[in-house]
Amino acid sequence: MRKLLYLTVLAGFFACSEKDAASDYDTSINFSYSLDTVMVDSGDEFIYLNWNLYTSDLSADEKYLYNFKTGGNPTGLEVINLENLKLEKVIPMSLDGPNSIRSPYISNVYLLPDGTFYLSDNYEMYYFDQEGNKLSSFNYEKQEFEGERLPETQRIKFNEVLSKDGKTLVALYGGQKMGDAVEGLATFDLGNKRVSYTPLDLFHELEKYQSILYYEGVQPMSMALANIFLELKNDTLLYSNSAQNKVFFYHLKTDSLSSKVFSSKYTTNEAPGNYQKRTDSEEEFREIMQAKDQEAFYGQLFFDAKNKVHWRFSKEMDQMKGDTIQYKTVLTAFDSNFNQLHEELLPSDFVLPDTYFAREGMIYTFLNIDDELAFVRIKPTITYE
């Protein structure tokens, strides 16, 4: 059995007081932090890390992380106890029988406060209890809900978000083909089984950051694009993307849109997107991907309930060392009204993963150490002047 290890890889305390360092800073704070690394004891099992915890979710009480073994054989939902850092159990999943799911490739895991959970593969949504019994399901494309209907030329896109209470699902919709623009929002009322569609033009500006590789100039094969991030906060949808230093607020009840633009002293405020929008050359497409890797990247906003702030990671190329990109990685704090409070430049050897979350005032970032699960934890201290 693997032993539980606590590894402190880096500890440092940094403090500063910011006051109007960038024009968007609305308050003055003292900020310090330390870093450590902890390992998760998986017992006689192996925690599924092939998807870098991308299909995982934190429980409402912040005690457990549920990680779906996407593409695994057999597949299932791993329950990781974050208090004692152990794999507690695996809820088995099947592709056959009354509790089956359509595919082992799940895109999203949503945990509800009562312990039930949803699994989504962006085609179907499955609702389960803690024992793995399927309580209900619905198919997006079959349009089983009452209300409006999408035309056959459009479909539900990959990006979606479920409200914390499990009552509202908001997804993006648009054209069927790779590269087709997002046309608006699909709002599913899961309790009343109704759906409505809201056109929004703001997603069209993302085409600037998109490039498509075509086979023989006709068939799209691969696409580079800006990441889209969605979060539901009460009756407001928060939308941001990885190419712009801003956040949009769409108010579902009033059908109104607002936004906030931020400023950074460490990174450029928008990715330039200066590359071909289509190519037939795999070599040229690799060059486009390399160019995108060097641009500013703004991550998803995530809430820290204990410190009552939203955090966001961002990064941009600092320098090239041979064929390796060295990044500047920045941690930014926003208050509950999304006023920018502070930016902290993290150590040069900090590697920003795809998966991170806030728990009990700490930021957990995923780390794979020799195929075993670890977390690098950022422990911030914030005081206000």
N, C-alpha and C positions, 0 to 999 in steps of 0.2 A: 504494500500500500504506500502510495506516495505520501511523504510527510509534508505537513503544512510549513511553509517557509515564509519568513518575513525578511525581505531583502531591502535594505535602504541603499538605493543606488545614488541618490543625490539629495542633499539637503542644503538649502540656502535660504536666507531671509533677505528680502529686498523691501525697502520701504521708500515711499516718496509721497509728496503732497502736490497734488495737481490743482491749479486754479487757472482756468482759461488757457491751458497750454495749447489746446486747439479750440477754435471758436465754439465748438459744439458742447464742450464740457460745462455742465450746469451746476456742479457743486465741487467742493474741495474735500478730498478724502485722503486718509492714510491707508496704504495698502502694503501688505507683506504676505509672503507665502513660503511654504516648504514643500518639498517633493519626497515621496517615498514610493517603493514598489512592493506589492504583496502578491504572493502566489495563491492559487486556488487549489485545494486538495480535491482531486477527482476520484480518490479511492482506487478501485480496480478498473475503473472505466477511463475512457478518453473523452474529454469534452470536445465537442465538434467545433473546430476553428476554421474550417475551410472557407467559410464566408465571413470571417473576421467579426463575428457577432452581429452582422448587419441585420439579420432577422431576429431581433431580440427586443425585449421591453422590460422596463422596471415596474415592479408592483407598486400600488398606490401607497403602501406603508413603507416603501423603500427598503424592504428587508430581502427581497428576492429579485433576481434577474432570470427571466425565462428566455432561453435560447433555442430556436428551432433548428433542427438538423436538416437544413435545406439541401436537398439532393442526396441526403444520406440514405444508406441502405443497411439496416432498417432505419426509418425516420422516426422522429419523436420530438417532444418538447422538454428540454433539459431545465430543471429547476435548481438554480444556484443560490445557496444561502449566503448573502453578503455580510451577515453578522459574524458567522464563524468561518466564512470563506471555504465552503465545501459544496460539492455537488450532492444535492439532497436526494433527488430522484429524477426519473425520466418518465414523462407521460407518453405512452406509446401511441403512434398514429399508424393508420392502415390505409391502403389504396383500395381495399375491398370491404364489403360488409356495411352494416347500418351506420357505423361511425366513420366511414371512409372520407378521404379528401381526394380531389380530382388528380392532384399531382404532388410529388414530393418537393416541388419548387415553390416555396412560400415566400411572398414579398414582405409581408407585414405581420407582426404580432401585436395585439392590443389587449392589455390586461385591464379588467374592470375591478372596481373596489370590492365587489362581493366574491372575488376569486374566479369567476367565470372569465372566458377569454374568447376573442375572435382571431381567426387566421384568415389572411387574404392572399390570393395569388393574382389579384387584379382582374380576374375573370369571375371568380366565385368568392363568396364570403361565408365562413363556417363559424358557428357559435358552439362552444364546448363548456362542459363543467370540469372540475378539477380531476375527475376520474377518467376524462377522455370520452365521455358520452356526448354525442352530437345532439344539440338541442334544436338547431335550425340551420338553414343555409339559404342563400339566394344567388342567382347568376346575374351579373351586370348586363350582359348583352341580351338576355331573354326579356329584359324590361318587365319583370314580374310585378313591379310596384305600380300603383295608380299614379296618374299625373301625365306630364308631358312625355313625348317620345323623341328619341334621337333619330334623325334621318339615317338611312343605310350607309351614307357616305362618311359617317362619323362614328366614333367609339369612345369609350372611357379610356383615358390614358393611364400611364403607370403611377403618377403621383396622386396620393390620397392621404387623408387624415381622419381619425375617428375622435369624437369628443370624449372627454374623460369619463362621462357618465354612460357612454355607449349608445347614446340616443341619436346622434347625428353623424353621418359620414359625408365628407366633402371630397370630391375627386375632380380632376381636370378632364375635359373632353376636347376632342378635335378630330382632324382627319384621320383616315385609316392608314395612310402611307407613312413610312419613316420620313421624318423631316417636316411633315405637315404641322402647321402651327397649332398651338393650344387656342381654342376658341372661347373657353369660358369654364364655369363651374357647374358641376352636377351635385346637387344637395339631396341626400337620401335621408328621409325621416324614417328611422328603423322601427320606431314604435307604431306609427300609423301607416307604414308601408306606402309612403308616397315619395315621389321624386320630382324635382324641378330643375330647370337648366337656366343659367344666367350668362349671357354673352359678356365677355370682358376683353377689351382690346389691349390691355397692358402687357399680355404675354407675347404679343407680336414683336416687341423690341428684343426678345431673346434670340431672334433669327440672326442678329448681328454676330452672335458668338457660336454659331452653328456651322459645321462643315460635314459634308457627306462624301463617303467613298462609294463610287459606282463601279459595277462590273460592266465592262464594255460600254460605258457611258449611259446605260439604261437601268440596270437593276441595282438599287441601293444595297450595300453590303454592311457598312458600319457608319457610325455617326459620332462626332464629337460635339458636345453642347454644354451649356451652363447647367449646373445642378439647380433644381427647384426644391425649396423647402417650405412646408406648410405646417401650421400649428393652429389649433382652435383654442381660443380663450374666451369663454362665455359665448356671446353671440358674434364674436369677431374672428375672422380668418386672418392670421398673420402669414404674409407671403414674402419671401426673400429669395434671392438667387446668388450663386457663387461668384458672379461676375461684377456685381454692383454693391457698393457700400451704402445700402439703404434698406428699408423695410416698408411694406405696404400693409394697410389695414382695410380689409373689406368687411363692412358691417352688414351682416346677413339680413337683419330685420328692416333696416332702412335703405338697403341697396345703395350704400354710399361708400366712397373710396377716399382714403387719405394716405399720406406717406410721410416718412422722415428720412432725411439724407444725413449721413454721418461723415466725419472727416477723420483721417488717420495720419499720425505723424511718422508712421513706420512703413506704410504700404500705400501704393497708388489707390485712388478711390474708385477706379473702374478698370476692368480688364480691357485692353485696347481692341482685341478681336481682329487684328490686322493679318488675316490669312485667307486663303482661297475658301470659298463657300461650297465648292464641289470639285472633285478630282477623280480621275480614272486611275491614278497612279498610287500603288500601295506605298512606295517610297515617299512620295510627296505627302501622303496622309500621315505617315510616321513623323515627318518633319512638322506637320501641323500640330500633332499631339505633343511633340516636344516643345513647340512654341507655347502651347496652352499650359503646359506644366510649369513654365517660367512666369506666367502671369499671376497677378493677385488673385487669390482664392478666398472667398468669404464663406465660412461655414454656417451651420444651422444655429439659430438662437435656441438656448435651452435654459429652463428655469431652475433656480436654486431656492427652494422653499425656506431654508434656514436663514440664509443671508438676504433673502428677498431681493435678489437681482437676477436678471437674465445675463447669461454668459454667451460669448461667441469667440470661436477661434478663427484666425485668418492667417494666411501665409503668402509669401512671395519669394521669388528667387533672390538670394543674397549674392551668391557668386558660384561659378563653376570650378570644380576641382577635378580636372581630367574630364571624364564623362559623367561625373556625379554632380547633381544640383544640391547646393547647400541653401537652405531656406531660412528666412526670418519668420518666426512663428510668434503671433501676437495673441494675447488673451485680453478681451475687452469686456467691461462690465457696464450694464445698463440698468437703470432703476425701473420700477414697475410701470412708469409712463414712457419707457424707452428713451429717456434722456441719457446720453453717454456720460458715464462717470469716470472711467479710467481705462487706460491701455497699459499693458505690461508686456515688454519684450521678453520672451522665454529664452532659456539657455540654448545655445546654437546646436547642441546635441539632442534637443527634445524633438522627437519624431511624432508628428500629428497623425493619429490613426483615423479610420473611418467611423469608429464607434466610440462614443463618450456620453456621459450623463452626470448629473449632480445628485449626490446623496449625502444627507446629514451634513451639509455645508462643505463637502469635499467634491472635487471633480475627479471622476474615475475615467481614465483613458485606457483603451484596450491595448494589451501587449502580448504577443506570442513569444514565449521563451521555450525553444526546443519542443514545439508542439504542445506545450502546456500553457494553460490560461493564467495570465497575470494582469494586474492593473497598476499603472502608474497613477498615483493619487496626488493631485494638487490640493494643498490645504491652505486656502486663503484666509487672511484676517483683514477685515475692513472696519475702519472707524471713521466717523464723520467729524469734521471740524465745526 
